[in-house]
Amino acid sequence: MYKRIPFRHITVTKDDDMVSKDLTQTYEHSPNLNTVIMVEEVLHSMDESVITVAELKRRLPRKVNHNKLKIILRYLHESNKIVFTPDGITWIFNTDPNLRRAISLGFEL
């Protein structure tokens, strides 16, 4: 038996009354942390700037269920680590401390 995992819970205020809506999206096949890290490492270490989903599947060291891969890619997109382009997927997350310092010290035009 598979375990169902809640995805989201939102509380909405309406006319001074707190209304709690459970917008739960459940997945029967949730990816584990090792699978998410494996996909992140492949995307982060690729030489090209764009990769297709089919090419990503070929480069993964282990086979990943397509539905699990879609869940992982949605998570990475929502956490601003990747972006979907017409040509494929691009890694955009940058952890360079010099870039972060330049952004924080820079000024807005």
N, CA, C and O atoms as a printed pandas DataFrame, in Angstrom:
     atom_number atom_name residue_name chain_id  residue_number  x_coord  y_coord  z_coord
0              1         N          MET        A               1    0.850   -1.179    0.000
1              2        CA          MET        A               1    0.000    0.000    0.000
2              3         C          MET        A               1    0.892    1.238    0.000
3              4         O          MET        A               1    1.890    1.303    0.717
4              5         N          TYR        A               2    0.519    2.196   -0.802
5              6        CA          TYR        A               2    1.283    3.427   -0.903
6              7         C          TYR        A               2    0.760    4.452    0.093
7              8         O          TYR        A               2   -0.428    4.471    0.417
8              9         N          LYS        A               3    1.641    5.284    0.565
9             10        CA          LYS        A               3    1.293    6.329    1.523
10            11         C          LYS        A               3    0.933    7.601    0.763
11            12         O          LYS        A               3    1.645    7.995   -0.161
12            13         N          ARG        A               4   -0.146    8.232    1.139
13            14        CA          ARG        A               4   -0.547    9.495    0.521
14            15         C          ARG        A               4    0.044   10.647    1.323
15            16         O          ARG        A               4   -0.034   10.664    2.551
16            17         N          ILE        A               5    0.635   11.608    0.620
17            18        CA          ILE        A               5    1.310   12.721    1.268
18            19         C          ILE        A               5    0.598   14.014    0.897
19            20         O          ILE        A               5    0.418   14.284   -0.291
20            21         N          PRO        A               6    0.177   14.841    1.889
21            22        CA          PRO        A               6   -0.465   16.113    1.561
22            23         C          PRO        A               6    0.527   17.070    0.916
23            24         O          PRO        A               6    1.698   17.112    1.294
24            25         N          PHE        A               7    0.057   17.828   -0.047
25            26        CA          PHE        A               7    0.940   18.706   -0.817
26            27         C          PHE        A               7    0.816   20.158   -0.380
27            28         O          PHE        A               7    1.827   20.857   -0.324
28            29         N          ARG        A               8   -0.386   20.640   -0.067
29            30        CA          ARG        A               8   -0.547   22.056    0.219
30            31         C          ARG        A               8   -1.744   22.292    1.140
31            32         O          ARG        A               8   -2.744   21.579    1.059
32            33         N          HIS        A               9   -1.640   23.280    2.003
33            34        CA          HIS        A               9   -2.748   23.670    2.877
34            35         C          HIS        A               9   -2.796   25.195    2.919
35            36         O          HIS        A               9   -1.792   25.838    3.226
36            37         N          ILE        A              10   -3.944   25.773    2.615
37            38        CA          ILE        A              10   -4.063   27.229    2.548
38            39         C          ILE        A              10   -5.200   27.674    3.466
39            40         O          ILE        A              10   -6.268   27.061    3.491
40            41         N          THR        A              11   -4.958   28.741    4.216
41            42        CA          THR        A              11   -5.988   29.333    5.052
42            43         C          THR        A              11   -6.422   30.652    4.422
43            44         O          THR        A              11   -5.588   31.499    4.103
44            45         N          VAL        A              12   -7.716   30.818    4.247
45            46        CA          VAL        A              12   -8.273   31.988    3.564
46            47         C          VAL        A              12   -9.128   32.766    4.555
47            48         O          VAL        A              12   -9.900   32.171    5.307
48            49         N          THR        A              13   -8.995   34.110    4.564
49            50        CA          THR        A              13   -9.857   34.924    5.413
50            51         C          THR        A              13  -10.988   35.482    4.566
51            52         O          THR        A              13  -10.769   35.932    3.441
52            53         N          LYS        A              14  -12.206   35.451    5.116
53            54        CA          LYS        A              14  -13.370   35.946    4.392
54            55         C          LYS        A              14  -14.322   36.587    5.403
55            56         O          LYS        A              14  -14.881   35.898    6.257
56            57         N          ASP        A              15  -14.502   37.888    5.308
57            58        CA          ASP        A              15  -15.419   38.638    6.181
58            59         C          ASP        A              15  -15.140   38.377    7.658
59            60         O          ASP        A              15  -16.042   38.023    8.418
60            61         N          ASP        A              16  -13.905   38.553    8.048
61            62        CA          ASP        A              16  -13.456   38.396    9.431
62            63         C          ASP        A              16  -13.614   36.988    9.986
63            64         O          ASP        A              16  -13.423   36.783   11.185
64            65         N          ASP        A              17  -13.951   36.031    9.167
65            66        CA          ASP        A              17  -14.029   34.634    9.604
66            67         C          ASP        A              17  -12.888   33.873    8.950
67            68         O          ASP        A              17  -12.630   34.009    7.754
68            69         N          MET        A              18  -12.219   33.080    9.752
69            70        CA          MET        A              18  -11.154   32.255    9.199
70            71         C          MET        A              18  -11.771   31.003    8.592
71            72         O          MET        A              18  -12.423   30.217    9.278
72            73         N          VAL        A              19  -11.556   30.836    7.311
73            74        CA          VAL        A              19  -12.042   29.649    6.618
74            75         C          VAL        A              19  -10.817   28.860    6.202
75            76         O          VAL        A              19   -9.950   29.365    5.489
76            77         N          SER        A              20  -10.755   27.640    6.646
77            78        CA          SER        A              20   -9.609   26.804    6.324
78            79         C          SER        A              20   -9.977   25.871    5.184
79            80         O          SER        A              20  -10.906   25.071    5.295
80            81         N          LYS        A              21   -9.248   25.979    4.102
81            82        CA          LYS        A              21   -9.481   25.114    2.955
82            83         C          LYS        A              21   -8.288   24.191    2.802
83            84         O          LYS        A              21   -7.142   24.638    2.758
84            85         N          ASP        A              22   -8.561   22.932    2.724
85            86        CA          ASP        A              22   -7.508   21.953    2.563
86            87         C          ASP        A              22   -7.380   21.631    1.086
87            88         O          ASP        A              22   -8.129   20.812    0.555
88            89         N          LEU        A              23   -6.430   22.278    0.425
89            90        CA          LEU        A              23   -6.181   22.034   -0.989
90            91         C          LEU        A              23   -5.100   20.969   -1.083
91            92         O          LEU        A              23   -3.966   21.250   -1.469
92            93         N          THR        A              24   -5.458   19.768   -0.732
93            94        CA          THR        A              24   -4.484   18.697   -0.640
94            95         C          THR        A              24   -4.390   17.971   -1.966
95            96         O          THR        A              24   -5.381   17.476   -2.503
96            97         N          GLN        A              25   -3.196   17.922   -2.470
97            98        CA          GLN        A              25   -2.923   17.149   -3.670
98            99         C          GLN        A              25   -2.068   15.973   -3.224
99           100         O          GLN        A              25   -0.987   16.166   -2.669
100          101         N          THR        A              26   -2.534   14.783   -3.458
101          102        CA          THR        A              26   -1.811   13.623   -2.967
102          103         C          THR        A              26   -1.157   12.890   -4.121
103          104         O          THR        A              26   -1.657   12.876   -5.246
104          105         N          TYR        A              27   -0.040   12.290   -3.811
105          106        CA          TYR        A              27    0.702   11.503   -4.783
106          107         C          TYR        A              27    0.845   10.089   -4.240
107          108         O          TYR        A              27    1.260    9.891   -3.098
108          109         N          GLU        A              28    0.502    9.115   -5.060
109          110        CA          GLU        A              28    0.697    7.734   -4.631
110          111         C          GLU        A              28    2.156    7.337   -4.759
111          112         O          GLU        A              28    2.640    6.496   -4.002
112          113         N          HIS        A              29    2.864    7.935   -5.712
113          114        CA          HIS        A              29    4.269    7.622   -5.929
114          115         C          HIS        A              29    5.085    8.889   -5.719
115          116         O          HIS        A              29    5.366    9.611   -6.676
116          117         N          SER        A              30    5.462    9.160   -4.497
117          118        CA          SER        A              30    6.244   10.349   -4.207
118          119         C          SER        A              30    7.727   10.033   -4.324
119          120         O          SER        A              30    8.169    8.976   -3.873
120          121         N          PRO        A              31    8.503   10.934   -4.922
121          122        CA          PRO        A              31    9.941   10.692   -5.022
122          123         C          PRO        A              31   10.612   10.871   -3.662
123          124         O          PRO        A              31   10.190   11.701   -2.857
124          125         N          ASN        A              32   11.652   10.091   -3.416
125          126        CA          ASN        A              32   12.375   10.264   -2.159
126          127         C          ASN        A              32   13.483   11.299   -2.365
127          128         O          ASN        A              32   13.750   11.727   -3.488
128          129         N          LEU        A              33   14.113   11.687   -1.276
129          130        CA          LEU        A              33   15.110   12.747   -1.319
130          131         C          LEU        A              33   16.309   12.367   -2.179
131          132         O          LEU        A              33   16.861   13.221   -2.873
132          133         N          ASN        A              34   16.719   11.106   -2.145
133          134        CA          ASN        A              34   17.854   10.680   -2.962
134          135         C          ASN        A              34   17.583   10.871   -4.447
135          136         O          ASN        A              34   18.481   11.253   -5.198
136          137         N          THR        A              35   16.359   10.610   -4.873
137          138        CA          THR        A              35   16.005   10.780   -6.283
138          139         C          THR        A              35   16.009   12.251   -6.659
139          140         O          THR        A              35   16.480   12.610   -7.739
140          141         N          VAL        A              36   15.495   13.105   -5.794
141          142        CA          VAL        A              36   15.491   14.544   -6.066
142          143         C          VAL        A              36   16.923   15.063   -6.175
143          144         O          VAL        A              36   17.235   15.837   -7.081
144          145         N          ILE        A              37   17.788   14.644   -5.263
145          146        CA          ILE        A              37   19.187   15.083   -5.292
146          147         C          ILE        A              37   19.885   14.566   -6.544
147          148         O          ILE        A              37   20.694   15.279   -7.138
148          149         N          MET        A              38   19.586   13.345   -6.948
149          150        CA          MET        A              38   20.192   12.779   -8.146
150          151         C          MET        A              38   19.821   13.604   -9.384
151          152         O          MET        A              38   20.681   13.893  -10.215
152          153         N          VAL        A              39   18.556   13.981   -9.507
153          154        CA          VAL        A              39   18.115   14.793  -10.651
154          155         C          VAL        A              39   18.751   16.180  -10.590
155          156         O          VAL        A              39   19.188   16.704  -11.615
156          157         N          GLU        A              40   18.807   16.782   -9.395
157          158        CA          GLU        A              40   19.450   18.091   -9.245
158          159         C          GLU        A              40   20.910   18.053   -9.684
159          160         O          GLU        A              40   21.370   18.950  -10.389
160          161         N          GLU        A              41   21.636   17.021   -9.269
161          162        CA          GLU        A              41   23.055   16.924   -9.618
162          163         C          GLU        A              41   23.265   16.779  -11.121
163          164         O          GLU        A              41   24.186   17.374  -11.679
164          165         N          VAL        A              42   22.417   15.994  -11.776
165          166        CA          VAL        A              42   22.553   15.833  -13.227
166          167         C          VAL        A              42   22.270   17.149  -13.928
167          168         O          VAL        A              42   22.999   17.530  -14.844
168          169         N          LEU        A              43   21.214   17.857  -13.509
169          170        CA          LEU        A              43   20.878   19.137  -14.143
170          171         C          LEU        A              43   21.951   20.190  -13.871
171          172         O          LEU        A              43   22.294   20.970  -14.759
172          173         N          HIS        A              44   22.481   20.216  -12.652
173          174        CA          HIS        A              44   23.469   21.223  -12.272
174          175         C          HIS        A              44   24.815   20.992  -12.965
175          176         O          HIS        A              44   25.513   21.949  -13.298
176          177         N          SER        A              45   25.178   19.732  -13.181
177          178        CA          SER        A              45   26.497   19.436  -13.726
178          179         C          SER        A              45   26.521   19.257  -15.244
179          180         O          SER        A              45   27.560   18.889  -15.793
180          181         N          MET        A              46   25.417   19.503  -15.933
181          182        CA          MET        A              46   25.423   19.302  -17.388
182          183         C          MET        A              46   26.253   20.387  -18.079
183          184         O          MET        A              46   26.319   21.528  -17.621
184          185         N          ASP        A              47   26.880   20.002  -19.184
185          186        CA          ASP        A              47   27.736   20.929  -19.929
186          187         C          ASP        A              47   26.925   21.876  -20.801
187          188         O          ASP        A              47   27.290   23.038  -20.975
188          189         N          GLU        A              48   25.831   21.376  -21.345
189          190        CA          GLU        A              48   24.998   22.208  -22.202
190          191         C          GLU        A              48   24.137   23.140  -21.344
191          192         O          GLU        A              48   23.976   22.918  -20.144
192          193         N          SER        A              49   23.596   24.168  -21.963
193          194        CA          SER        A              49   22.745   25.081  -21.206
194          195         C          SER        A              49   21.298   24.616  -21.185
195          196         O          SER        A              49   20.532   25.017  -20.309
196          197         N          VAL        A              50   20.914   23.772  -22.139
197          198        CA          VAL        A              50   19.538   23.289  -22.235
198          199         C          VAL        A              50   19.570   21.775  -22.405
199          200         O          VAL        A              50   20.414   21.239  -23.122
200          201         N          ILE        A              51   18.642   21.090  -21.738
201          202        CA          ILE        A              51   18.540   19.635  -21.851
202          203         C          ILE        A              51   17.067   19.260  -21.955
203          204         O          ILE        A              51   16.223   19.858  -21.287
204          205         N          THR        A              52   16.758   18.280  -22.784
205          206        CA          THR        A              52   15.377   17.815  -22.907
206          207         C          THR        A              52   15.095   16.781  -21.826
207          208         O          THR        A              52   16.016   16.256  -21.200
208          209         N          VAL        A              53   13.821   16.494  -21.614
209          210        CA          VAL        A              53   13.440   15.510  -20.607
210          211         C          VAL        A              53   13.953   14.121  -21.015
211          212         O          VAL        A              53   14.408   13.355  -20.166
212          213         N          ALA        A              54   13.880   13.800  -22.303
213          214        CA          ALA        A              54   14.369   12.504  -22.776
214          215         C          ALA        A              54   15.876   12.365  -22.537
215          216         O          ALA        A              54   16.342   11.308  -22.112
216          217         N          GLU        A              55   16.631   13.422  -22.808
217          218        CA          GLU        A              55   18.079   13.383  -22.578
218          219         C          GLU        A              55   18.378   13.309  -21.080
219          220         O          GLU        A              55   19.320   12.629  -20.672
220          221         N          LEU        A              56   17.596   13.992  -20.269
221          222        CA          LEU        A              56   17.767   13.924  -18.819
222          223         C          LEU        A              56   17.564   12.496  -18.329
223          224         O          LEU        A              56   18.335   12.006  -17.504
224          225         N          LYS        A              57   16.534   11.831  -18.829
225          226        CA          LYS        A              57   16.287   10.442  -18.436
226          227         C          LYS        A              57   17.462    9.550  -18.808
227          228         O          LYS        A              57   17.821    8.653  -18.045
228          229         N          ARG        A              58   18.068    9.783  -19.973
229          230        CA          ARG        A              58   19.205    8.969  -20.405
230          231         C          ARG        A              58   20.429    9.199  -19.520
231          232         O          ARG        A              58   21.204    8.271  -19.289
232          233         N          ARG        A              59   20.611   10.412  -19.026
233          234        CA          ARG        A              59   21.801   10.735  -18.225
234          235         C          ARG        A              59   21.688   10.351  -16.760
235          236         O          ARG        A              59   22.696   10.311  -16.055
236          237         N          LEU        A              60   20.493   10.071  -16.293
237          238        CA          LEU        A              60   20.333    9.692  -14.893
238          239         C          LEU        A              60   20.981    8.338  -14.638
239          240         O          LEU        A              60   20.839    7.425  -15.451
240          241         N          PRO        A              61   21.695    8.193  -13.512
241          242        CA          PRO        A              61   22.366    6.922  -13.222
242          243         C          PRO        A              61   21.393    5.769  -12.957
243          244         O          PRO        A              61   21.744    4.608  -13.165
244          245         N          ARG        A              62   20.185    6.075  -12.505
245          246        CA          ARG        A              62   19.148    5.066  -12.276
246          247         C          ARG        A              62   17.907    5.464  -13.039
247          248         O          ARG        A              62   17.694    6.644  -13.316
248          249         N          LYS        A              63   17.086    4.484  -13.380
249          250        CA          LYS        A              63   15.820    4.785  -14.043
250          251         C          LYS        A              63   14.889    5.451  -13.039
251          252         O          LYS        A              63   14.846    5.079  -11.866
252          253         N          VAL        A              64   14.143    6.445  -13.522
253          254        CA          VAL        A              64   13.179    7.158  -12.686
254          255         C          VAL        A              64   11.833    7.102  -13.379
255          256         O          VAL        A              64   11.734    7.342  -14.582
256          257         N          ASN        A              65   10.804    6.786  -12.623
257          258        CA          ASN        A              65    9.445    6.766  -13.140
258          259         C          ASN        A              65    9.120    8.152  -13.721
259          260         O          ASN        A              65    9.487    9.173  -13.139
260          261         N          HIS        A              66    8.432    8.181  -14.869
261          262        CA          HIS        A              66    8.141    9.442  -15.543
262          263         C          HIS        A              66    7.295   10.364  -14.659
263          264         O          HIS        A              66    7.535   11.571  -14.617
264          265         N          ASN        A              67    6.306    9.802  -13.953
265          266        CA          ASN        A              67    5.461   10.632  -13.087
266          267         C          ASN        A              67    6.260   11.214  -11.923
267          268         O          ASN        A              67    6.042   12.362  -11.536
268          269         N          LYS        A              68    7.181   10.435  -11.365
269          270        CA          LYS        A              68    8.046   10.951  -10.297
270          271         C          LYS        A              68    8.944   12.053  -10.833
271          272         O          LYS        A              68    9.176   13.053  -10.154
272          273         N          LEU        A              69    9.454   11.876  -12.054
273          274        CA          LEU        A              69   10.308   12.900  -12.659
274          275         C          LEU        A              69    9.530   14.192  -12.872
275          276         O          LEU        A              69   10.072   15.278  -12.666
276          277         N          LYS        A              70    8.284   14.092  -13.277
277          278        CA          LYS        A              70    7.456   15.292  -13.456
278          279         C          LYS        A              70    7.243   16.020  -12.133
279          280         O          LYS        A              70    7.256   17.250  -12.090
280          281         N          ILE        A              71    7.047   15.259  -11.049
281          282        CA          ILE        A              71    6.876   15.865   -9.721
282          283         C          ILE        A              71    8.166   16.573   -9.304
283          284         O          ILE        A              71    8.122   17.684   -8.776
284          285         N          ILE        A              72    9.308   15.934   -9.540
285          286        CA          ILE        A              72   10.606   16.532   -9.185
286          287         C          ILE        A              72   10.838   17.800   -9.996
287          288         O          ILE        A              72   11.266   18.814   -9.445
288          289         N          LEU        A              73   10.562   17.757  -11.293
289          290        CA          LEU        A              73   10.761   18.938  -12.138
290          291         C          LEU        A              73    9.824   20.069  -11.733
291          292         O          LEU        A              73   10.217   21.234  -11.782
292          293         N          ARG        A              74    8.600   19.752  -11.336
293          294        CA          ARG        A              74    7.680   20.789  -10.861
294          295         C          ARG        A              74    8.216   21.428   -9.582
295          296         O          ARG        A              74    8.159   22.648   -9.424
296          297         N          TYR        A              75    8.739   20.599   -8.665
297          298        CA          TYR        A              75    9.327   21.125   -7.426
298          299         C          TYR        A              75   10.513   22.034   -7.728
299          300         O          TYR        A              75   10.614   23.124   -7.164
300          301         N          LEU        A              76   11.417   21.597   -8.615
301          302        CA          LEU        A              76   12.591   22.406   -8.949
302          303         C          LEU        A              76   12.188   23.710   -9.625
303          304         O          LEU        A              76   12.829   24.741   -9.418
304          305         N          HIS        A              77   11.138   23.672  -10.427
305          306        CA          HIS        A              77   10.656   24.894  -11.086
306          307         C          HIS        A              77   10.048   25.856  -10.062
307          308         O          HIS        A              77   10.301   27.059  -10.120
308          309         N          GLU        A              78    9.251   25.337   -9.129
309          310        CA          GLU        A              78    8.624   26.184   -8.107
310          311         C          GLU        A              78    9.648   26.753   -7.130
311          312         O          GLU        A              78    9.409   27.803   -6.532
312          313         N          SER        A              79   10.782   26.077   -6.958
313          314        CA          SER        A              79   11.821   26.586   -6.063
314          315         C          SER        A              79   12.864   27.411   -6.824
315          316         O          SER        A              79   13.932   27.706   -6.286
316          317         N          ASN        A              80   12.565   27.776   -8.051
317          318        CA          ASN        A              80   13.398   28.647   -8.902
318          319         C          ASN        A              80   14.804   28.094   -9.119
319          320         O          ASN        A              80   15.779   28.845   -9.118
320          321         N          LYS        A              81   14.903   26.792   -9.303
321          322        CA          LYS        A              81   16.194   26.178   -9.622
322          323         C          LYS        A              81   16.302   25.877  -11.113
323          324         O          LYS        A              81   17.404   25.864  -11.661
324          325         N          ILE        A              82   15.173   25.635  -11.773
325          326        CA          ILE        A              82   15.173   25.391  -13.215
326          327         C          ILE        A              82   14.103   26.247  -13.864
327          328         O          ILE        A              82   13.210   26.772  -13.198
328          329         N          VAL        A              83   14.212   26.374  -15.169
329          330        CA          VAL        A              83   13.187   27.059  -15.942
330          331         C          VAL        A              83   12.944   26.221  -17.191
331          332         O          VAL        A              83   13.870   25.648  -17.765
332          333         N          PHE        A              84   11.683   26.162  -17.596
333          334        CA          PHE        A              84   11.317   25.437  -18.807
334          335         C          PHE        A              84   11.338   26.406  -19.986
335          336         O          PHE        A              84   10.709   27.463  -19.942
336          337         N          THR        A              85   12.060   26.040  -21.029
337          338        CA          THR        A              85   12.123   26.836  -22.249
338          339         C          THR        A              85   11.544   26.004  -23.388
339          340         O          THR        A              85   11.331   24.803  -23.216
340          341         N          PRO        A              86   11.286   26.608  -24.542
341          342        CA          PRO        A              86   10.796   25.809  -25.675
342          343         C          PRO        A              86   11.777   24.714  -26.098
343          344         O          PRO        A              86   11.362   23.699  -26.659
344          345         N          ASP        A              87   13.068   24.908  -25.837
345          346        CA          ASP        A              87   14.073   23.926  -26.230
346          347         C          ASP        A              87   14.299   22.844  -25.178
347          348         O          ASP        A              87   14.853   21.792  -25.497
348          349         N          GLY        A              88   13.888   23.072  -23.945
349          350        CA          GLY        A              88   14.097   22.080  -22.891
350          351         C          GLY        A              88   14.168   22.721  -21.523
351          352         O          GLY        A              88   13.497   23.718  -21.256
352          353         N          ILE        A              89   14.979   22.147  -20.664
353          354        CA          ILE        A              89   15.104   22.573  -19.266
354          355         C          ILE        A              89   16.466   23.232  -19.068
355          356         O          ILE        A              89   17.477   22.736  -19.564
356          357         N          THR        A              90   16.492   24.355  -18.340
357          358        CA          THR        A              90   17.728   25.070  -18.058
358          359         C          THR        A              90   17.884   25.253  -16.555
359          360         O          THR        A              90   16.937   25.648  -15.875
360          361         N          TRP        A              91   19.076   24.966  -16.032
361          362        CA          TRP        A              91   19.403   25.178  -14.614
362          363         C          TRP        A              91   19.731   26.652  -14.419
363          364         O          TRP        A              91   20.612   27.179  -15.098
364          365         N          ILE        A              92   19.034   27.331  -13.498
365          366        CA          ILE        A              92   19.254   28.771  -13.307
366          367         C          ILE        A              92   19.695   29.122  -11.897
367          368         O          ILE        A              92   20.052   30.273  -11.645
368          369         N          PHE        A              93   19.683   28.168  -10.962
369          370        CA          PHE        A              93   20.029   28.454   -9.576
370          371         C          PHE        A              93   21.534   28.671   -9.453
371          372         O          PHE        A              93   22.320   27.848   -9.921
372          373         N          ASN        A              94   21.937   29.773   -8.826
373          374        CA          ASN        A              94   23.348   30.105   -8.689
374          375         C          ASN        A              94   23.675   30.308   -7.216
375          376         O          ASN        A              94   23.035   31.108   -6.533
376          377         N          THR        A              95   24.674   29.580   -6.734
377          378        CA          THR        A              95   25.058   29.674   -5.316
378          379         C          THR        A              95   26.360   30.434   -5.128
379          380         O          THR        A              95   26.946   30.385   -4.046
380          381         N          ASP        A              96   26.825   31.131   -6.146
381          382        CA          ASP        A              96   28.096   31.846   -6.069
382          383         C          ASP        A              96   27.983   32.991   -5.053
383          384         O          ASP        A              96   27.154   33.882   -5.236
384          385         N          PRO        A              97   28.799   32.990   -3.985
385          386        CA          PRO        A              97   28.699   34.047   -2.971
386          387         C          PRO        A              97   29.085   35.416   -3.529
387          388         O          PRO        A              97   28.559   36.431   -3.071
388          389         N          ASN        A              98   29.996   35.467   -4.511
389          390        CA          ASN        A              98   30.368   36.757   -5.095
390          391         C          ASN        A              98   29.186   37.389   -5.831
391          392         O          ASN        A              98   28.984   38.601   -5.764
392          393         N          LEU        A              99   28.416   36.569   -6.526
393          394        CA          LEU        A              99   27.233   37.083   -7.225
394          395         C          LEU        A              99   26.204   37.585   -6.219
395          396         O          LEU        A              99   25.624   38.655   -6.406
396          397         N          ARG        A             100   25.974   36.826   -5.160
397          398        CA          ARG        A             100   25.009   37.254   -4.139
398          399         C          ARG        A             100   25.449   38.572   -3.487
399          400         O          ARG        A             100   24.616   39.442   -3.232
400          401         N          ARG        A             101   26.767   38.726   -3.214
401          402        CA          ARG        A             101   27.276   39.960   -2.620
402          403         C          ARG        A             101   27.120   41.127   -3.585
403          404         O          ARG        A             101   26.752   42.224   -3.167
404          405         N          ALA        A             102   27.394   40.908   -4.874
405          406        CA          ALA        A             102   27.263   41.956   -5.867
406          407         C          ALA        A             102   25.819   42.415   -5.999
407          408         O          ALA        A             102   25.549   43.605   -6.164
408          409         N          ILE        A             103   24.894   41.465   -5.924
409          410        CA          ILE        A             103   23.474   41.815   -6.002
410          411         C          ILE        A             103   23.043   42.600   -4.780
411          412         O          ILE        A             103   22.293   43.569   -4.895
412          413         N          SER        A             104   23.516   42.185   -3.599
413          414        CA          SER        A             104   23.103   42.877   -2.375
414          415         C          SER        A             104   23.734   44.275   -2.279
415          416         O          SER        A             104   23.127   45.190   -1.724
416          417         N          LEU        A             105   24.941   44.441   -2.815
417          418        CA          LEU        A             105   25.613   45.746   -2.741
418          419         C          LEU        A             105   25.282   46.651   -3.928
419          420         O          LEU        A             105   25.555   47.851   -3.904
420          421         N          GLY        A             106   24.698   46.062   -4.953
421          422        CA          GLY        A             106   24.395   46.850   -6.167
422          423         C          GLY        A             106   23.234   47.801   -5.932
423          424         O          GLY        A             106   22.597   47.782   -4.879
424          425         N          PHE        A             107   22.978   48.616   -6.912
425          426        CA          PHE        A             107   21.875   49.555   -6.816
426          427         C          PHE        A             107   20.943   49.345   -8.000
427          428         O          PHE        A             107   21.340   48.850   -9.055
428          429         N          GLU        A             108   19.706   49.733   -7.793
429          430        CA          GLU        A             108   18.668   49.532   -8.814
430          431         C          GLU        A             108   18.591   50.775   -9.690
431          432         O          GLU        A             108   18.590   51.903   -9.199
432          433         N          LEU        A             109   18.529   50.547  -10.977
433          434        CA          LEU        A             109   18.426   51.677  -11.930
434          435         C          LEU        A             109   17.008   52.115  -12.108
435          436         O          LEU        A             109   16.741   53.046  -12.867
